Amino acid sequence: MKKPAFRKKSGAPDTARAAGGTGTFDGAPVGTAPAAPRGSGAARTTRSLLAAAVVLAAVFGIAELRKPAAPAATDRATATSAQVERTAAVCPQPLQGLTGSTTLTAYTPPGTGSGDGTAGAGWISDAAAPAAAPGAAPSAPAAPAAPATPAAGGAPTQAAAAAADKNAAPADARLTLAKPGTPVSAPAANSDLAPGAGAVATGALAPGFTVTQTTTVTEQRGLGLSGITCTPSGTGFWFAGASTAEGRTDYVSLVNAESTAAVVDIKLYGDKGLIENDAANGITVAPGSSQSVLLPTISKGQVADLAVHVVARSGRVGAALHAADGSKGADWVPASADPAPVQVMPGLPADTSAAHLVVWAPPEDDADLRIELSGKNGWFVPAGNESIHVKAGTVASVDLGKVTRDEVAGLRVSPTDDKHPTRVVAGVRVDRAGANGKSDAAWLAGTAPVGARATVADNRGGGPSTLFLTSTGEAATVRVTASAGTGGGTPTTKEVQLPAGGTVALPAPEPTGLNGAFALTVETVSGGPVVAARMLALPTKDVPMFTVQALRDDRSTVKVPQASQDPGVVLR
């Protein structure tokens, strides 16, 4: 298309001519305007508007008359994957008022890197209020940053060093992670007022970064092992299996690692539905602060089985639920997967002495669910515990007893009628008893598949870690890698075959020459999907102390959509 040409004669109307023929505008030929008296402002305005309209018509006319061309085949390609460049998680307050110790272990799998080439850093710090108020204005405008260019001898300039410092660990960090492939452990704060912790990894340490918190309590009234994988801050968390029954001391830990305050509601559901209590609504959690909320203070009377929904109506928090049943056992209740028609809970040990299933159904519909176990040969329905019915908006439970019958298993609840799916939340309490009658308990929750890769950080040498792998669909192959230890060792890798719908348990492989704690990473090679859990057993004082954590996809990559230039977007 030729560039539009303009010609103006003194005392005559403006004219414009576009190549490709003529058209009409308000009934007059394009390029002409009604004559006006010389010196008339209205005439000049009219001529200017008409000239502008002609230019726009000439430049964009083709786009108006024709649909934009279809994008090239390469523009329609599926989204590509890119590695994350920052990962953050929140750890709850260590157990308070009890004699014991808490360990934090951080780890990033090897073979990852930052998309921008930044080395990055990883660290864990106690949650604390920001040093300056959010949004505080500087006393004077900051000077523009100079471009980051190498100085003489290859040293970075001051501007480049300042940019790198943004990814540096704070001076008061409880631990720092130096490189992928080697875990780091350190004690958590240990006092009645100990806060939660925030964990951050950037650059090459961000993809797959995970933190495990493990507490050993040696005091009789709370004897047990409690473990949890620290989770990102969020706005909603579901827990199934809490209680305010006699002997139970359950609480919700809220940690705000953000720079703005959060307002949180805690909703409790029992066998009669939602438990209304104004004290459970509008809980303000200041920036950098931690709070523990005892469930009996926001419930009404004793309720044997509860589902807990933590909702941040503003801001974001890290939420965790700890359950303690006197001398019978204690552990963190893991956050459940989002409500779904099917929930799978891996990690029932062979020596399970009792199992107690708790299920919540939404207010919109009842749930009729089939109960299934995944054994060594696939899924089967346990005799005497074939199903569970849950009324809308309530919690139902069932005692499964020694349901595993001396074999490892995974547990699944699914609709008895596939045409009537109801999104539920489910959890199961698992007890293990010693020969002397002493016991400990752990809680399992509905979980998502490991996906491409999942990791649990804190494992100990000498055989206390057991890995449970369940293929929920077709047969699968997974790769299990034991990292180097915190004090040294050579990583070990093995592949494991899983039958369709079957569960396999294996002692966690240990790195050669292990010194210290190590991490376990599970990768799906083929088939599946696969769900996994790790049991850490540390018997103490004749108590079979143990804790179980599910392994979930570490989401080390994100999908990045294809983009292409499209000038036609300005006309849509």
C-alpha positions, 0 to 999 in steps of 0.5 A: 500500500502506498503512503498516503499523500496530502495536498493543501491549497490556500483558500480551498478545502483540504483534500486527501487521496489514498491509493486504491480508489475512492470512497464516500464519507458522510455522502461526500467523496473521500478527500473533499470537505464542504467549503467554508469561509476563509478564516472560519475556525469551524472550517479549519476544525472540520478539515483537520478532523476529516484529514485525520479520519482519512489517514486512519482509514488509509492506514488501518482500512485493510485491517478493518476489512479483512480478518487478521491472518491466522498465526503461523504454526509455530505461534500455535505451539503448546506452552513451554516449561521454564524453571521457577526462580523463587520458591518460598515456604512457611514452617509452623511454630515448633511444639511449645511447652514440651521438652524436646527438640526440633530440626529444620532440614532444607534441600534442593535436588541437583541438575537444576539451574536458574533461567537467568543464570543467577546462582541464587541462595537458600535460607530459613529464618525465624518469622519476624516483622519487617524492618520497615513499614510496608510502602514507607517512602524513602527520605530522598529519591533514589538515584537511577541504578547504573547498568551492571557491567564488569569492572576491571579484572572481571569484578562486578561493579557496585550496582551488580553487587547490589543486585546480587545482594537481593538474593543473599541470605539475611544475616540472622538466617537459621541456616543457609543452603550452599548448593543443590544436591546437599541438604543442610540441617539446623535446630529450630528455635526452642522456647515457649514463645518460639515463632514459625519460620520462613524459607526462601530459595532463589536462582539455581536453588529454587527449583525443587527447594523443600524444607522438612521440620521434625520434632522429637518430644521426650516428655511423657505427656506429649511423647511422640515424633511430629514431622511436617513438610513446610508449605507455601503461604496461601489463602485456604487450607483443609485438614481432616482428623482434628478433635476436641474430645477428652484427652486431645490437645489440637491447635492451628498454627498461623504464621504470616511471613508476608509484609502485610497483615492477614485476616483469617477465619477458622471453620470447624465442621463436625457430625452436625455440620458447621460449628458457629463461633464468632471467636473463630472469625476475623483473627488478625495475624500481623506481618512476621508474626505467629499465632497458635489457636487451640481448637477447644477455644473456638469450638462448642463442647467436645467433638470427636472428629472435625474437619478444619478449613482455614480461610484467609479473607485478606492477606496470606498465611502459612497454616498447620494443624497439630494433634496430640492425644495424650500418651497415645501419640501426636503429630502434625495433621497434613493439609489435604488436597483440595476437595475432590471426588477421589482422595488417595492417602498413601503410607499405611504401614504393615504394623498398623494397629488401628486406623480411623477414617474421617471424611467431610462432604460439602453443604451442597450434597451427600457423599456415598463413598467406596473404601478401597485399599491398595495392596501388593497386587492392586486395589481391593475392598476391605471386608466389613468396611466397604463404604461410608456415607457422609451427609451434606455439610458434615463429617463422618468417620469409621474405625477400620481397625487393623485394616492393613492385616500386616501388609503395607497399603494405600487407602482410597475413597471414591464415589460408589456411583461414578455418575454422582461425584461429590467433592470431599476432604479425607484423612486417616489416623494411623496408630502403631503399638509396641510390644509393651502397649505404648503407641504413637500416631500419625495422620495421613491426608488426601494427596496429589501424585508426585508428578515429575519429581517430589522430595522429602528432606529429613531422613536418617541413617540406619534404616528408620525411613521407609518409602511407600509407593502406590500406582493409582492407575496403570503399572509404573516405574519410578526412580528413587534417589538418596542424596548426599548427607548433610556431612558427606556421602555419595548419592544412590539411585535405584528404579522401582517397578509398581504393579497397576493399582499396587503398593510397594514399600522399601527401606529408603536407599542410603547414600554410600558413606553417609554422614548426617541426614539425607533427602529422598527424591522420587521421579516418575519414569513411566506409567502411573500416576504415583502417590508416595509417602515416607515414614520416619520411625525413631523408637524412643523410651520403648515407644514406636515413635514415627511420622509420615509425610506425603511427597508431592510434585515440587512444581519446579517448572511453570508453563510459559505460553507462546507469544507473538506480535499481532498489530490487529490487537489494537482494533479488537 
